[in-house]
Amino acid sequence: MGIQRLNHAVLYVRDAAVSSDFYCNVLGFREVLNLGGKAIFLQAADSTNDHDLGLFSMGEQSANSVAGQTTVGLYHLAWETDTLHELQRISGVLREVGALTGASDHGTTKAVYGRDPDGIQFEVSWLVPAELLHMEQGGMKTAALDLGATIAKYGGQTFGGLGISHRPS
């Protein structure tokens, strides 16, 4: 059997406690283990993983990442949400805290983008369900996302597609 999905990611950050507050308050993660602020492990709200995100403190003297500018490195992390209403809620929270950096319609996925306190980019996306893919024209793309029109098209409570690893019963 091949790889199924990403189980967790680990990030080096300036201050794990600051980053933990961001991911918990903005994206709904919860702390599952805190090793005195040096390392903090978080779990997404509906996850069955023991942790989804590890945060390791590097200290305030740490330089900004230049990955993608002058070095290779991680571009962004991407998480799925179950409904478009949840994507809309997350978009609003990101906007409120000044962390929203964009929104894209990728045809098969609808995504919003943000940056955490250390400037690490992430994506939150909703996957078009397989039975509704016929409503998409042209396959994968990158265009501006009109979230209101997308909700009108698919419904705000429609569960996302095959990438969703856990659905309420």
C-alpha positions as CSV (number, residue, x, y, z in Angstrom):
1,M,0.0,0.0,0.0
2,G,1.3,3.4,-0.9
3,I,1.3,6.6,1.1
4,Q,-2.2,7.7,2.0
5,R,-1.8,11.3,3.4
6,L,0.4,13.5,5.4
7,N,0.2,12.5,9.1
8,H,1.9,15.6,10.6
9,A,4.2,18.5,10.0
10,V,6.9,19.9,12.2
11,L,7.9,23.6,12.1
12,Y,10.9,25.5,13.5
13,V,9.4,28.8,14.9
14,R,10.8,31.6,17.0
15,D,8.4,31.0,19.9
16,A,6.3,27.8,20.0
17,A,3.9,29.3,22.5
18,V,3.1,32.3,20.2
19,S,2.7,29.9,17.3
20,S,0.6,27.6,19.3
21,D,-1.7,30.4,20.3
22,F,-2.1,31.4,16.6
23,Y,-2.9,27.9,15.4
24,C,-5.3,27.2,18.3
25,N,-7.1,30.5,18.2
26,V,-7.2,31.0,14.4
27,L,-7.4,27.5,13.0
28,G,-9.0,25.6,15.9
29,F,-6.0,23.3,16.7
30,R,-5.6,22.2,20.4
31,E,-2.5,21.5,22.4
32,V,-1.9,17.8,23.1
33,L,1.6,18.1,24.6
34,N,3.7,21.1,25.7
35,L,7.3,20.4,26.6
36,G,7.8,23.7,28.5
37,G,7.4,25.9,25.5
38,K,10.5,24.3,23.8
39,A,8.2,22.0,21.7
40,I,4.5,22.0,21.5
41,F,2.4,19.4,19.7
42,L,-1.1,20.3,18.3
43,Q,-4.0,18.3,17.0
44,A,-6.6,19.6,14.5
45,A,-10.2,19.7,15.8
46,D,-11.5,16.6,14.0
47,S,-8.2,14.7,13.7
48,T,-7.6,11.2,14.8
49,N,-3.8,11.7,14.6
50,D,-2.0,11.9,17.9
51,H,-0.7,15.2,16.6
52,D,-0.9,17.1,13.3
53,L,1.6,19.9,13.9
54,G,4.8,20.0,16.0
55,L,6.3,23.4,16.9
56,F,9.9,23.8,18.0
57,S,11.2,27.0,19.5
58,M,14.3,28.5,17.9
59,G,14.4,31.8,19.8
60,E,13.7,35.4,18.9
61,Q,17.2,35.8,17.3
62,S,16.2,33.4,14.5
63,A,16.3,34.9,11.0
64,N,13.3,34.8,8.7
65,S,13.1,31.9,6.3
66,V,14.3,32.7,2.8
67,A,13.0,29.5,1.3
68,G,11.7,30.1,-2.2
69,Q,13.6,33.4,-2.4
70,T,17.3,32.5,-2.2
71,T,17.1,28.9,-0.9
72,V,15.1,25.7,-1.4
73,G,12.6,24.8,1.3
74,L,9.0,24.4,2.2
75,Y,6.5,26.6,0.2
76,H,3.4,26.0,2.3
77,L,1.3,23.6,4.4
78,A,-2.2,22.8,3.3
79,W,-5.1,21.6,5.4
80,E,-8.6,20.6,4.4
81,T,-11.9,21.8,5.7
82,D,-15.1,19.9,5.5
83,T,-17.5,22.6,4.3
84,L,-17.5,25.9,2.4
85,H,-19.1,27.6,5.4
86,E,-16.1,26.5,7.5
87,L,-13.7,27.8,4.8
88,Q,-15.7,31.1,4.9
89,R,-15.4,31.2,8.7
90,I,-11.7,30.6,8.6
91,S,-11.2,33.2,5.9
92,G,-13.0,35.7,8.1
93,V,-10.9,34.9,11.2
94,L,-7.7,35.1,9.1
95,R,-8.8,38.5,7.8
96,E,-9.6,39.7,11.4
97,V,-6.1,38.9,12.6
98,G,-4.4,40.3,9.6
99,A,-3.1,36.9,8.4
100,L,-5.2,36.4,5.2
101,T,-2.9,36.6,2.2
102,G,-5.2,35.4,-0.6
103,A,-7.9,33.1,-1.9
104,S,-7.9,30.9,-5.1
105,D,-10.2,28.8,-7.1
106,H,-8.1,25.9,-8.3
107,G,-11.1,24.2,-10.0
108,T,-11.1,21.0,-8.0
109,T,-10.3,22.8,-4.8
110,K,-11.3,26.2,-3.3
111,A,-8.6,27.7,-1.0
112,V,-7.7,30.5,1.3
113,Y,-4.1,31.3,2.2
114,G,-2.5,32.8,5.3
115,R,0.7,33.4,7.2
116,D,1.5,32.5,10.7
117,P,3.4,34.7,13.2
118,D,6.7,33.6,11.7
119,G,5.6,34.3,8.1
120,I,5.2,30.6,7.3
121,Q,2.5,30.3,4.6
122,F,-0.4,27.8,4.8
123,E,-3.5,26.9,2.8
124,V,-6.9,25.8,3.9
125,S,-8.9,24.2,1.2
126,W,-12.3,22.6,0.4
127,L,-12.2,19.8,-2.2
128,V,-15.0,19.6,-4.7
129,P,-16.7,16.2,-4.2
130,A,-16.2,13.7,-7.0
131,E,-19.9,13.6,-7.8
132,L,-19.9,17.4,-8.4
133,L,-16.6,17.7,-10.4
134,H,-18.7,17.9,-13.6
135,M,-19.7,21.4,-12.5
136,E,-16.0,22.5,-12.9
137,Q,-14.8,23.7,-16.3
138,G,-11.2,23.1,-17.4
139,G,-9.8,21.0,-14.6
140,M,-7.0,22.4,-12.4
141,K,-6.5,26.2,-12.6
142,T,-5.7,29.2,-10.5
143,A,-8.2,32.0,-10.5
144,A,-9.7,34.4,-8.0
145,L,-12.0,32.8,-5.5
146,D,-15.5,34.3,-5.2
147,L,-16.5,32.4,-2.0
148,G,-20.1,33.7,-2.0
149,A,-20.7,32.5,-5.6
150,T,-19.0,29.2,-4.7
151,I,-21.3,28.6,-1.7
152,A,-24.3,29.5,-3.9
153,K,-23.1,26.9,-6.5
154,Y,-22.2,24.0,-4.2
155,G,-24.0,24.8,-0.9
156,G,-22.3,25.9,2.3
157,Q,-22.8,22.6,4.1
158,T,-21.8,20.2,1.3
159,F,-19.0,18.0,2.5
160,G,-15.8,18.2,0.6
161,G,-14.3,15.5,-1.6
162,L,-12.2,12.4,-1.3
163,G,-9.2,14.0,0.5
164,I,-11.3,14.5,3.6
165,S,-10.0,11.9,6.0
166,H,-12.7,12.1,8.6
167,R,-16.4,12.9,8.2
168,P,-19.0,13.2,10.9
169,S,-21.4,10.3,10.8
